[in-house]
Amino acid sequence: MPAIKHEDKKLSPEFVALEQCRTTTGENNDCAIKVITLLTGQPYNSVLRAANERGRVPGNGTPWNIIMDLFDLYGYSVKLVEDDEMLPRKPDGTLICTTITTHHPKRFNKLWANGANYMLLTCRKRHVAAVMDGTLHDWTVGSSKRVNGVYQIIQKP
């Protein structure tokens, strides 16, 4: 995968730094590694090593069970969020839209900028992205990719 041109998009500095890690390691298909790094604060190389030790094949995507294992390893639980909790509503309660996209954290920031961290599962083949306090940290920023699942990442007590 070629390097993402961050001049073309308004990528977060955190995501740009992780892209540099990816380039340095020669890794591909590391979206889950980036998400776990961002949402847990663990170093990229440590997360990558832990994923590979659990069976992730370098250069391939990270299987869902390994993603869940890593969040657990770093002291986090993953909770599926119902779509209607994250869909914007008019003052009378009717929905403004019926699906969630990667553009929603910016467009409806009040719903997302609540101090919580989220992992988005997008309709792209097994792609995940991180949302931290309403900011999308991913290459999909500025686009509108359909989201198939929203997961809140919660630090365990």
HELIX and SHEET records of a PDB file:
HELIX    1   1 PRO A   13  THR A   25  1                                  13    
HELIX    2   2 CYS A   31  THR A   40  1                                  10    
HELIX    3   3 TYR A   44  GLU A   53  1                                  10    
HELIX    4   4 TRP A   64  LEU A   73  1                                  10    
HELIX    5   5 ASP A   83  MET A   86  1                                   4    
HELIX    6   6 HIS A  104  ARG A  107  1                                   4    
HELIX    7   7 ASN A  109  TRP A  112  1                                   4    
SHEET    1   A 5 TYR A  76  VAL A  81  0                                        
SHEET    2   A 5 VAL A 147  GLN A 155 -1                                        
SHEET    3   A 5 ASN A 117  THR A 122 -1                                        
SHEET    4   A 5 HIS A 127  MET A 132 -1                                        
SHEET    5   A 5 THR A 135  HIS A 137 -1                                        
END                                                                             
